[in-house]
Each structure stands twice: as C-alpha cells, then as structure tokens.
Amino acid sequence: PGAILINLCVSMLISLLIFVVNADNKLKNGKLCSASAVLMHYFWLTTALWMAVEAVNMYISLVKVFHVHIRRFVFKAGAVAWGVPIILVGIAGATDFEVYGKTE
C-alpha cells in the first residue's frame, strides 16, 4: 500500500510542478509549449490511474477481505498506471499533434 501512495504522490507532484512552471503561459516557443502539454497530459493521466489503483487496493482490502491475494499487485498496477497513459498520449499525439500547441 505504501508503494501505491508513493507512486501517486510522485505522479501528482510532477503534474503540479509542470503546471506551476507553465501557469503564467510564458512559453513562446511552440515546440516547448507542445512538449509541456504532452507531459502534463501524460502525468495527469498517470495521477488518475494511480488513484484508481488505490481505489482497487482499498476495495480488495476492505470488501474482499478473505482469500484475495494478487501476486505482484504493485508491479502489475505500475505497469498499467505508467504504461496505459503512454499509449493514450501516443494515440492523441499521432492523430492530431497540433492540438497540443494551441493556445485558444
């Protein structure tokens, strides 16, 4: 359970740091703005998925108390929580990368 919270906090910390750095919108370079948008998209998705992993872990701990053990749960959850956003951001970037650079 501690590893899940650490991963959630790291993901959220990076998300918020990227947001704060870009909050005043001084990125005039289009490529730098697009890169920060891609990173924000990725890390907000990882934050949401780590929250979902924590919810599943709490459900298993509190509701399915007896006879439930998932081998290497944190490893499997980490693969999903860090890997699925790469796929989603990759699809979004491949279909229309210009969306990441728009300011309106």
Residue frames relative to the residue before (quaternion, step in Angstrom):
aa qw qx qy qz dx dy dz
P 1.0000 0.0000 0.0000 0.0000 0.00 0.00 0.00
G 0.6367 0.5419 -0.3335 0.4357 3.58 1.04 -0.69
A 0.6366 0.5350 -0.3259 0.4498 3.57 1.03 -0.76
I 0.6219 0.5368 -0.3427 0.4557 3.56 1.06 -0.70
L 0.6815 0.4816 -0.2903 0.4684 3.58 0.90 -0.89
I 0.6215 0.5300 -0.3466 0.4612 3.58 1.04 -0.69
N 0.6651 0.4893 -0.3038 0.4753 3.58 0.92 -0.87
L 0.6307 0.5251 -0.3291 0.4671 3.58 1.01 -0.77
C 0.6836 0.4873 -0.2877 0.4610 3.58 0.89 -0.91
V 0.6348 0.5153 -0.3309 0.4712 3.60 1.01 -0.76
S 0.6618 0.5046 -0.3055 0.4627 3.57 0.91 -0.90
M 0.6841 0.4779 -0.2857 0.4711 3.57 0.93 -0.89
L 0.6271 0.5389 -0.3352 0.4516 3.59 1.02 -0.76
I 0.6699 0.4811 -0.3024 0.4779 3.59 0.89 -0.90
S 0.6198 0.5464 -0.3370 0.4513 3.59 1.01 -0.81
L 0.7136 0.4559 -0.2595 0.4643 3.55 0.84 -0.99
L 0.6211 0.5327 -0.3487 0.4570 3.59 1.05 -0.66
I 0.6496 0.4953 -0.3189 0.4806 3.58 0.95 -0.83
F 0.6494 0.5207 -0.3169 0.4546 3.58 0.97 -0.82
V 0.6817 0.4894 -0.2962 0.4562 3.59 0.86 -0.93
V 0.6383 0.5246 -0.3290 0.4574 3.58 0.98 -0.81
N 0.7675 0.3543 -0.1808 0.5028 3.58 1.00 -0.83
A 0.4016 0.7629 -0.4473 0.2378 3.61 1.25 0.00
D 0.7159 0.4387 -0.2731 0.4695 3.59 0.95 -0.74
N 0.3694 -0.7869 0.4383 0.2283 3.59 1.36 0.10
K 0.3164 0.7588 -0.5060 0.2608 3.56 0.88 0.97
L 0.4664 0.6760 -0.4543 0.3451 3.58 1.23 0.15
K 0.1430 -0.8203 0.5519 0.0450 3.56 -0.18 1.28
N 0.6165 0.5399 -0.3408 0.4607 3.56 1.18 -0.58
G 0.4462 -0.7305 0.4542 0.2472 3.58 -0.65 1.10
K 0.6583 0.5072 -0.3126 0.4600 3.58 1.00 -0.79
L 0.6529 0.5026 -0.3115 0.4734 3.59 1.00 -0.78
C 0.6331 0.5190 -0.3179 0.4783 3.56 1.06 -0.77
S 0.6582 0.5010 -0.3056 0.4716 3.58 0.95 -0.84
A 0.6472 0.5181 -0.3211 0.4577 3.58 0.97 -0.82
S 0.6684 0.4802 -0.3118 0.4748 3.59 0.94 -0.80
A 0.6261 0.5262 -0.3394 0.4647 3.61 1.06 -0.65
V 0.6378 0.5113 -0.3242 0.4761 3.58 1.00 -0.79
L 0.6679 0.4958 -0.3020 0.4658 3.59 0.91 -0.88
M 0.6452 0.5026 -0.3289 0.4721 3.59 0.97 -0.79
H 0.6284 0.5306 -0.3319 0.4620 3.59 0.96 -0.83
Y 0.6738 0.5036 -0.2929 0.4546 3.57 0.86 -0.96
F 0.7453 0.4273 -0.2530 0.4449 3.59 0.69 -1.04
W 0.6113 0.5094 -0.3744 0.4761 3.63 1.08 -0.45
L 0.6300 0.5111 -0.3381 0.4770 3.59 1.06 -0.64
T 0.6493 0.4988 -0.3291 0.4704 3.60 0.96 -0.77
T 0.6162 0.5372 -0.3479 0.4591 3.58 1.04 -0.71
A 0.6634 0.4982 -0.3076 0.4659 3.58 0.90 -0.88
L 0.6845 0.4795 -0.2948 0.4632 3.59 0.93 -0.81
W 0.6326 0.5018 -0.3475 0.4768 3.61 1.05 -0.60
M 0.6057 0.5205 -0.3603 0.4822 3.59 1.11 -0.55
A 0.6387 0.5101 -0.3246 0.4760 3.59 1.04 -0.73
V 0.6232 0.5249 -0.3373 0.4716 3.60 1.01 -0.74
E 0.6475 0.5078 -0.3157 0.4725 3.58 0.96 -0.82
A 0.6379 0.5201 -0.3256 0.4654 3.59 1.01 -0.76
V 0.6505 0.4964 -0.3152 0.4806 3.60 0.96 -0.83
N 0.6434 0.5211 -0.3187 0.4614 3.57 0.97 -0.83
M 0.6617 0.4845 -0.3072 0.4827 3.60 0.96 -0.80
Y 0.6182 0.5362 -0.3404 0.4631 3.59 1.02 -0.73
I 0.6639 0.4885 -0.3039 0.4777 3.58 0.90 -0.89
S 0.6926 0.4912 -0.2832 0.4458 3.59 0.92 -0.87
L 0.7891 0.3666 -0.1720 0.4618 3.58 0.90 -0.92
V 0.7583 0.3552 -0.2041 0.5071 3.60 1.00 -0.70
K 0.7664 0.2712 -0.1418 0.5648 3.57 0.80 -0.99
V 0.0140 -0.8766 0.4810 -0.0007 3.53 0.77 1.09
F 0.7971 0.3254 -0.1573 0.4837 3.57 0.78 -0.99
H 0.8765 0.1255 -0.0981 0.4543 3.53 -1.20 0.72
V 0.5720 0.5383 -0.4264 0.4485 3.58 0.98 0.71
H 0.2081 0.7425 -0.6141 0.1680 3.52 -0.64 1.16
I 0.1316 -0.7753 0.6159 0.0477 3.53 -0.69 1.10
R 0.3894 -0.7372 0.5064 0.2202 3.54 -0.59 1.17
R 0.8581 0.0160 -0.0594 0.5098 3.54 -1.00 0.98
F 0.0658 0.8544 -0.5103 0.0728 3.55 0.97 0.93
V 0.6830 0.4904 -0.3003 0.4503 3.59 0.84 -0.94
F 0.6328 0.5233 -0.3343 0.4626 3.59 1.02 -0.72
K 0.6760 0.4807 -0.2882 0.4785 3.58 0.91 -0.92
A 0.6561 0.5034 -0.3080 0.4704 3.56 0.98 -0.84
G 0.6417 0.5272 -0.3185 0.4571 3.58 1.04 -0.75
A 0.6263 0.5282 -0.3330 0.4668 3.55 1.05 -0.77
V 0.6746 0.4698 -0.2926 0.4884 3.57 1.00 -0.78
A 0.7280 0.4700 -0.2610 0.4255 3.58 0.73 -1.06
W 0.7254 0.3699 -0.2486 0.5245 3.61 1.08 -0.56
G 0.7074 0.5016 -0.2666 0.4206 3.60 1.11 -0.60
V 0.6463 0.5423 -0.3291 0.4243 3.59 0.91 -0.88
P 0.6545 0.5028 -0.3469 0.4454 3.67 0.88 -0.71
I 0.5792 0.5604 -0.3871 0.4479 3.61 1.10 -0.55
I 0.6568 0.5055 -0.3047 0.4693 3.56 0.97 -0.88
L 0.6864 0.4945 -0.2899 0.4475 3.59 0.86 -0.95
V 0.6748 0.4672 -0.2957 0.4889 3.58 0.92 -0.87
G 0.6187 0.5435 -0.3380 0.4557 3.58 1.07 -0.68
I 0.6519 0.4953 -0.3097 0.4835 3.58 0.98 -0.82
A 0.6620 0.5024 -0.3080 0.4630 3.57 0.92 -0.90
G 0.6849 0.4800 -0.2862 0.4676 3.57 0.96 -0.83
A 0.6640 0.5063 -0.3080 0.4560 3.56 1.06 -0.72
T 0.6787 0.4936 -0.3069 0.4490 3.60 1.00 -0.70
D 0.7964 -0.1215 0.1107 0.5820 3.58 0.86 -0.91
F 0.1408 -0.8370 0.5259 0.0553 3.57 0.19 1.30
E 0.5691 0.6206 -0.3815 0.3814 3.60 1.13 -0.51
V 0.5356 0.6309 -0.4008 0.3931 3.59 1.18 -0.46
Y 0.6549 0.5374 -0.3126 0.4295 3.59 1.02 -0.75
G 0.7289 0.4379 -0.2518 0.4621 3.60 1.12 -0.41
K 0.5286 0.6514 -0.4105 0.3573 3.58 1.23 -0.14
T 0.2999 -0.7750 0.5353 0.1512 3.54 -1.04 0.79
E 0.6613 0.5015 -0.3372 0.4444 3.62 1.12 -0.27
